[in-house]
Amino acid sequence: MFARLITTIALLWAGMIIGISFLESWVKFRAPSLTREIGLDVGRTVFKFFHHVQNVLLLLIIVLSVFAQFPLIDWLLLLGLTIILSMQLFWLFPQLNRRADAIIAGINPSPSPIHTFYGVTEILKWCILLTLAFIN
């Protein structure tokens, strides 16, 4: 029963990553009436809330994993997920916020790989979630 709940949560979370990180985040900038500044402001608001949701989902999976008596590989996947989410929350997202603040203020910051790195961590997180869902 606990393994099914974990699988459901992992797949729901993976779907949210597809919907928010890989659809919403770039589609909004194709709207002709949406300025770059407003798009950035909306995006950081969405991602701030999404990080809160992801923290809750991670906590739920960890608690359920205790009851599901997960094997070591599952705990290693959860550790990877925790590290990635922490990196995003405490390092990458704040840097992206500073860049968005600068752009909204009319400053054009120098090129940075931080956005690409954030995207890579989203892909890794998505792969871990799918692996977690399908090995249980």
N, CA, C and O of each residue as an XYZ file, in Angstrom:
544
protein
N       0.820     -1.197      0.000
C       0.000      0.000      0.000
C       0.866      1.265      0.000
O       0.614      2.192     -0.770
N       1.894      1.301      0.871
C       2.757      2.489      0.951
C       3.542      2.670     -0.345
O       3.738      3.793     -0.810
N       3.986      1.562     -0.919
C       4.743      1.646     -2.172
C       3.878      2.233     -3.284
O       4.370      3.006     -4.106
N       2.599      1.876     -3.318
C       1.698      2.445     -4.335
C       1.511      3.939     -4.148
O       1.489      4.691     -5.122
N       1.378      4.369     -2.916
C       1.252      5.807     -2.639
C       2.513      6.554     -3.061
O       2.439      7.639     -3.638
N       3.662      5.968     -2.769
C       4.933      6.580     -3.167
C       5.023      6.673     -4.680
O       5.432      7.699     -5.224
N       4.640      5.601     -5.358
C       4.645      5.604     -6.826
C       3.721      6.683     -7.366
O       4.082      7.396     -8.302
N       2.542      6.809     -6.793
C       1.577      7.824     -7.222
C       2.138      9.235     -7.021
O       2.044     10.083     -7.909
N       2.712      9.470     -5.863
C       3.274     10.796     -5.572
C       4.446     11.091     -6.509
O       4.566     12.203     -7.023
N       5.306     10.100     -6.732
C       6.467     10.302     -7.608
C       6.021     10.616     -9.034
O       6.596     11.489     -9.684
N       5.005      9.913     -9.523
C       4.519     10.173    -10.881
C       3.808     11.523    -10.969
O       3.946     12.233    -11.965
N       3.057     11.874     -9.943
C       2.409     13.184     -9.902
C       3.463     14.290     -9.940
O       3.334     15.253    -10.696
N       4.494     14.147     -9.131
C       5.576     15.119     -9.069
C       6.303     15.206    -10.410
O       6.605     16.299    -10.888
N       6.582     14.056    -11.010
C       7.243     14.041    -12.329
C       6.381     14.761    -13.366
O       6.905     15.484    -14.213
N       5.076     14.570    -13.305
C       4.167     15.261    -14.212
C       4.154     16.762    -13.976
O       4.053     17.544    -14.921
N       4.256     17.163    -12.717
C       4.309     18.587    -12.399
C       5.578     19.218    -12.961
O       5.551     20.357    -13.429
N       6.682     18.491    -12.917
C       7.936     19.006    -13.478
C       7.777     19.232    -14.973
O       8.202     20.260    -15.499
N       7.165     18.269    -15.657
C       6.929     18.428    -17.097
C       6.048     19.661    -17.341
O       6.353     20.493    -18.195
N       4.963     19.765    -16.586
C       4.009     20.853    -16.793
C       4.557     22.221    -16.456
O       4.298     23.187    -17.174
N       5.303     22.319    -15.387
C       5.778     23.630    -14.944
C       7.142     23.974    -15.536
O       7.315     25.033    -16.139
N       8.095     23.084    -15.364
C       9.466     23.401    -15.783
C       9.668     23.347    -17.287
O      10.439     24.128    -17.844
N       8.980     22.430    -17.941
C       9.248     22.249    -19.365
C       8.127     22.729    -20.277
O       8.275     22.691    -21.499
N       7.023     23.174    -19.720
C       5.963     23.751    -20.549
C       5.706     25.203    -20.155
O       5.963     26.120    -20.935
N       5.201     25.405    -18.943
C       4.825     26.753    -18.508
C       5.984     27.720    -18.606
O       5.823     28.847    -19.075
N       7.166     27.281    -18.160
C       8.281     28.214    -18.049
C       8.736     28.782    -19.385
O       9.211     29.917    -19.432
N       8.608     28.035    -20.459
C       9.036     28.611    -21.739
C       7.874     29.025    -22.625
O       8.036     29.894    -23.481
N       6.697     28.418    -22.439
C       5.542     28.788    -23.273
C       5.089     30.214    -22.976
O       4.691     30.940    -23.886
N       5.147     30.616    -21.712
C       4.657     31.965    -21.364
C       5.410     33.057    -22.113
O       4.854     34.123    -22.379
N       6.668     32.801    -22.454
C       7.443     33.821    -23.162
C       7.104     33.887    -24.651
O       7.637     34.732    -25.370
N       6.230     33.009    -25.111
C       5.762     33.066    -26.490
C       4.472     33.871    -26.624
O       3.998     34.117    -27.733
N       3.909     34.276    -25.489
C       2.694     35.097    -25.511
C       3.086     36.501    -25.972
O       3.898     37.159    -25.321
N       2.525     36.959    -27.076
C       2.955     38.244    -27.631
C       2.692     39.443    -26.719
O       3.412     40.438    -26.803
N       1.688     39.376    -25.857
C       1.366     40.534    -25.019
C       2.079     40.509    -23.667
O       1.953     41.456    -22.890
N       2.816     39.454    -23.377
C       3.486     39.335    -22.084
C       4.918     39.857    -22.202
O       5.711     39.343    -22.990
N       5.236     40.872    -21.419
C       6.593     41.410    -21.463
C       7.550     40.445    -20.765
O       7.136     39.616    -19.955
N       8.813     40.566    -21.088
C       9.842     39.712    -20.477
C       9.852     39.905    -18.961
O       9.971     38.938    -18.209
N       9.729     41.140    -18.522
C       9.766     41.445    -17.089
C       8.604     40.790    -16.344
O       8.794     40.200    -15.281
N       7.405     40.898    -16.907
C       6.242     40.279    -16.263
C       6.361     38.763    -16.304
O       6.015     38.087    -15.335
N       6.844     38.226    -17.407
C       7.054     36.785    -17.508
C       8.027     36.278    -16.450
O       7.805     35.230    -15.844
N       9.107     37.028    -16.232
C      10.068     36.651    -15.198
C       9.446     36.716    -13.806
O       9.681     35.840    -12.974
N       8.655     37.755    -13.557
C       8.006     37.895    -12.258
C       7.011     36.764    -12.016
O       6.969     36.193    -10.927
N       6.216     36.445    -13.024
C       5.267     35.325    -12.908
C       6.033     34.024    -12.712
O       5.666     33.209    -11.866
N       7.091     33.824    -13.487
C       7.868     32.594    -13.405
C       8.472     32.361    -12.036
O       8.404     31.252    -11.507
N       9.057     33.389    -11.462
C       9.663     33.179    -10.147
C       8.602     32.960     -9.073
O       8.849     32.259     -8.092
N       7.428     33.554     -9.251
C       6.340     33.305     -8.308
C       5.860     31.861     -8.407
O       5.632     31.205     -7.391
N       5.711     31.374     -9.626
C       5.293     29.984     -9.847
C       6.329     29.026     -9.264
O       5.972     28.083     -8.559
N       7.599     29.261     -9.553
C       8.644     28.353     -9.069
C       8.814     28.415     -7.554
O       9.141     27.407     -6.927
N       8.596     29.580     -6.962
C       8.664     29.673     -5.496
C       7.586     28.783     -4.877
O       7.855     28.023     -3.946
N       6.383     28.884     -5.394
C       5.299     28.046     -4.881
C       5.574     26.576     -5.183
O       5.337     25.713     -4.337
N       6.078     26.284     -6.393
C       6.380     24.913     -6.780
C       7.434     24.297     -5.858
O       7.364     23.107     -5.552
N       8.401     25.087     -5.417
C       9.395     24.566     -4.476
C       8.747     24.169     -3.159
O       9.128     23.161     -2.563
N       7.780     24.939     -2.697
C       7.067     24.571     -1.469
C       6.324     23.244     -1.669
O       6.367     22.364     -0.809
N       5.658     23.117     -2.792
C       4.930     21.879     -3.097
C       5.905     20.702     -3.157
O       5.627     19.634     -2.612
N       7.036     20.897     -3.813
C       8.016     19.814     -3.930
C       8.568     19.399     -2.570
O       8.803     18.214     -2.333
N       8.776     20.360     -1.681
C       9.244     20.025     -0.329
C       8.230     19.157      0.401
O       8.605     18.204      1.084
N       6.969     19.474      0.264
C       5.908     18.667      0.889
C       5.882     17.268      0.281
O       5.778     16.277      1.003
N       5.976     17.187     -1.045
C       5.963     15.881     -1.703
C       7.164     15.031     -1.282
O       7.029     13.830     -1.050
N       8.328     15.653     -1.187
C       9.515     14.925     -0.742
C       9.332     14.422      0.682
O       9.647     13.270      0.980
N       8.834     15.266      1.550
C       8.597     14.860      2.934
C       7.599     13.699      3.004
O       7.798     12.749      3.761
N       6.535     13.782      2.217
C       5.557     12.686      2.172
C       6.205     11.379      1.721
O       5.968     10.327      2.313
N       7.012     11.449      0.684
C       7.667     10.235      0.186
C       8.617      9.663      1.239
O       8.671      8.449      1.433
N       9.360     10.530      1.915
C      10.289     10.052      2.941
C       9.542      9.373      4.081
O       9.933      8.294      4.525
N       8.475      9.999      4.555
C       7.689      9.409      5.650
C       7.084      8.081      5.212
O       7.154      7.095      5.946
N       6.498      8.048      4.032
C       5.911      6.803      3.536
C       6.971      5.736      3.315
O       6.689      4.548      3.471
N       8.179      6.134      2.958
C       9.265      5.176      2.726
C       9.663      4.444      3.995
O      10.063      3.281      3.946
N       9.557      5.115      5.123
C       9.845      4.462      6.404
C       8.865      3.307      6.615
O       9.258      2.218      7.034
N       7.598      3.554      6.323
C       6.585      2.518      6.504
C       6.650      1.447      5.418
O       6.258      0.304      5.653
N       7.132      1.800      4.253
C       7.231      0.843      3.151
C       8.473     -0.038      3.280
O       8.634     -0.997      2.526
N       9.338      0.281      4.219
C      10.585     -0.455      4.432
C      11.372     -0.570      3.127
O      11.658     -1.664      2.640
N      11.704      0.583      2.590
C      12.423      0.667      1.322
C      13.804      0.023      1.407
O      14.456      0.070      2.450
N      14.240     -0.572      0.311
C      15.622     -1.067      0.254
C      16.600      0.097      0.092
O      16.191      1.235     -0.139
N      17.880     -0.199      0.214
C      18.920      0.825      0.171
C      18.879      1.650     -1.113
O      19.054      2.867     -1.056
N      18.654      1.029     -2.256
C      18.659      1.765     -3.532
C      17.611      2.875     -3.531
O      17.858      3.968     -4.040
N      16.446      2.593     -2.961
C      15.394      3.611     -2.890
C      15.819      4.774     -1.993
O      15.545      5.933     -2.302
N      16.482      4.464     -0.893
C      16.958      5.516      0.000
C      18.036      6.356     -0.678
O      18.117      7.564     -0.457
N      18.865      5.715     -1.505
C      19.876      6.464     -2.252
C      19.219      7.393     -3.272
O      19.674      8.519     -3.473
N      18.148      6.918     -3.917
C      17.407      7.774     -4.839
C      16.793      8.962     -4.101
O      16.823     10.090     -4.595
N      16.242      8.707     -2.929
C      15.664      9.798     -2.131
C      16.745     10.783     -1.675
O      16.507     11.989     -1.609
N      17.923     10.262     -1.363
C      19.028     11.147     -0.996
C      19.397     12.039     -2.187
O      19.609     13.241     -2.025
N      19.474     11.449     -3.373
C      19.762     12.230     -4.575
C      18.710     13.292     -4.818
O      19.034     14.429     -5.159
N      17.459     12.925     -4.645
C      16.349     13.859     -4.813
C      16.444     15.003     -3.807
O      16.214     16.163     -4.148
N      16.780     14.668     -2.576
C      16.923     15.671     -1.519
C      18.079     16.627     -1.828
O      17.950     17.837     -1.643
N      19.186     16.097     -2.289
C      20.342     16.932     -2.622
C      20.000     17.886     -3.767
O      20.306     19.077     -3.708
N      19.363     17.350     -4.806
C      19.010     18.189     -5.962
C      18.033     19.284     -5.554
O      18.220     20.448     -5.906
N      16.996     18.916     -4.816
C      16.003     19.910     -4.405
C      16.645     20.972     -3.497
O      16.328     22.157     -3.606
N      17.529     20.550     -2.620
C      18.226     21.505     -1.744
C      19.116     22.442     -2.551
O      19.165     23.643     -2.286
N      19.820     21.888     -3.539
C      20.668     22.702     -4.406
C      19.838     23.749     -5.143
O      20.227     24.913     -5.246
N      18.697     23.314     -5.649
C      17.832     24.243     -6.361
C      17.319     25.323     -5.422
O      17.348     26.507     -5.756
N      16.859     24.924     -4.271
C      16.223     25.846     -3.337
C      17.199     26.848     -2.730
O      16.874     28.028     -2.597
N      18.391     26.387     -2.361
C      19.312     27.246     -1.613
C      20.436     27.863     -2.444
O      21.113     28.779     -1.979
N      20.640     27.373     -3.666
C      21.728     27.910     -4.476
C      21.241     28.421     -5.830
O      21.443     29.589     -6.161
N      20.603     27.557     -6.608
C      20.234     27.929     -7.975
C      19.089     28.928     -8.027
O      19.191     29.951     -8.704
N      17.998     28.645     -7.320
C      16.832     29.522     -7.371
C      17.155     30.936     -6.886
O      16.717     31.900     -7.513
N      17.909     31.097     -5.787
C      18.270     32.462     -5.390
C      19.093     33.201     -6.458
O      18.913     34.402     -6.654
N      19.982     32.497     -7.136
C      20.752     33.145     -8.204
C      19.846     33.540     -9.368
O      19.981     34.626     -9.932
N      18.927     32.650     -9.719
C      17.985     32.983    -10.797
C      17.096     34.157    -10.396
O      16.766     34.999    -11.231
N      16.711     34.217     -9.136
C      15.918     35.354     -8.647
C      16.688     36.664     -8.761
O      16.123     37.684     -9.156
N      17.965     36.642     -8.420
C      18.789     37.856     -8.529
C      18.896     38.307     -9.988
O      18.846     39.500    -10.285
N      19.043     37.343    -10.885
C      19.102     37.683    -12.311
C      17.776     38.281    -12.765
O      17.754     39.267    -13.502
N      16.661     37.678    -12.321
C      15.343     38.205    -12.684
C      15.163     39.611    -12.123
O      14.650     40.489    -12.816
N      15.578     39.837    -10.877
C      15.501     41.177    -10.279
C      16.276     42.195    -11.114
O      15.804     43.305    -11.359
N      17.462     41.803    -11.542
C      18.293     42.704    -12.343
C      17.614     43.032    -13.672
O      17.577     44.192    -14.083
N      17.083     42.025    -14.333
C      16.419     42.241    -15.627
C      15.183     43.115    -15.454
O      14.936     44.012    -16.260
N      14.414     42.859    -14.411
C      13.209     43.653    -14.152
C      13.598     45.112    -13.867
O      12.858     46.035    -14.206
N      14.765     45.307    -13.241
C      15.246     46.660    -12.946
C      15.886     47.331    -14.161
O      16.344     48.470    -14.072
N      15.919     46.635    -15.289
C      16.468     47.220    -16.504
C      17.942     46.952    -16.728
O      18.539     47.496    -17.657
N      18.527     46.127    -15.893
C      19.943     45.767    -16.037
C      20.016     44.477    -16.853
O      19.219     43.560    -16.652
N      20.958     44.416    -17.756
C      21.140     43.213    -18.557
C      22.354     42.459    -18.017
O      23.485     42.793    -18.371
N      22.142     41.432    -17.153
C      23.291     40.730    -16.559
C      24.089     39.966    -17.616
O      23.572     39.601    -18.672
N      25.347     39.740    -17.301
C      26.203     38.992    -18.223
C      25.701     37.547    -18.335
O      25.051     37.040    -17.421
N      26.002     36.896    -19.445
C      25.556     35.509    -19.631
C      26.048     34.603    -18.496
O      27.139     34.786    -17.957
N      25.215     33.632    -18.157
C      25.534     32.710    -17.069
C      24.948     31.336    -17.398
O      23.876     31.246    -17.996
N      25.636     30.284    -17.017
C      25.122     28.936    -17.261
C      24.109     28.475    -16.210
O      23.644     27.337    -16.262
N      23.764     29.346    -15.257
C      22.943     28.937    -14.119
C      21.567     28.426    -14.550
O      21.060     27.467    -13.968
N      20.966     29.039    -15.543
C      19.647     28.603    -15.995
C      19.722     27.216    -16.636
O      18.843     26.380    -16.427
N      20.764     26.983    -17.407
C      20.968     25.664    -18.016
C      21.190     24.619    -16.933
O      20.642     23.520    -17.005
N      21.992     24.958    -15.933
C      22.261     24.031    -14.841
C      20.974     23.704    -14.085
O      20.761     22.559    -13.686
N      20.122     24.703    -13.888
C      18.836     24.458    -13.234
C      18.010     23.469    -14.061
O      17.391     22.556    -13.514
N      18.007     23.659    -15.380
C      17.286     22.745    -16.260
C      17.813     21.326    -16.175
O      17.037     20.370    -16.183
N      19.126     21.182    -16.095
C      19.734     19.852    -15.964
C      19.301     19.203    -14.651
O      19.004     18.009    -14.616
N      19.264     19.983    -13.576
C      18.824     19.410    -12.294
C      17.353     19.007    -12.340
O      16.953     18.045    -11.685
N      16.549     19.737    -13.108
C      15.141     19.352    -13.269
C      15.040     18.010    -14.001
O      14.227     17.160    -13.636
N      15.859     17.827    -15.022
C      15.853     16.554    -15.758
C      16.309     15.414    -14.851
O      15.711     14.338    -14.859
N      17.356     15.642    -14.076
C      17.830     14.617    -13.146
C      16.758     14.264    -12.113
O      16.535     13.093    -11.807
N      16.106     15.288    -11.587
C      15.043     15.072    -10.598
C      13.919     14.252    -11.222
O      13.399     13.331    -10.593
N      13.546     14.581    -12.450
C      12.486     13.872    -13.164
C      12.875     12.402    -13.366
O      12.049     11.510    -13.171
N      14.117     12.153    -13.752
C      14.592     10.777    -13.956
C      14.590      9.981    -12.648
O      14.217      8.808    -12.632
N      15.004     10.617    -11.561
C      14.985      9.943    -10.261
C      13.562      9.595     -9.869
O      13.304      8.494     -9.384
N      12.640     10.518    -10.072
C      11.240     10.260     -9.713
C      10.664      9.101    -10.529
O       9.969      8.241     -9.986
N      10.950      9.080    -11.816
C      10.466      7.974    -12.643
C      11.087      6.649    -12.212
O      10.403      5.628    -12.151
N      12.371      6.668    -11.917
C      13.037      5.451    -11.444
C      12.415      4.981    -10.133
O      12.118      3.798     -9.966
N      12.224      5.904     -9.218
C      11.603      5.581     -7.928
C      10.208      4.998     -8.135
O       9.827      4.046     -7.453
N       9.459      5.552     -9.053
C       8.088      5.083     -9.299
C       8.073      3.679     -9.893
O       7.235      2.857     -9.523
N       8.983      3.406    -10.799
C       8.911      2.145    -11.537
C       9.690      0.993    -10.923
O       9.514     -0.150    -11.347
N      10.540      1.250     -9.944
C      11.229      0.118     -9.315
C      10.443     -0.423     -8.113
O      10.817     -1.441     -7.531
N       9.381      0.243     -7.756
C       8.572     -0.225     -6.613
C       7.351     -0.984     -7.067
O       6.567     -1.445     -6.237
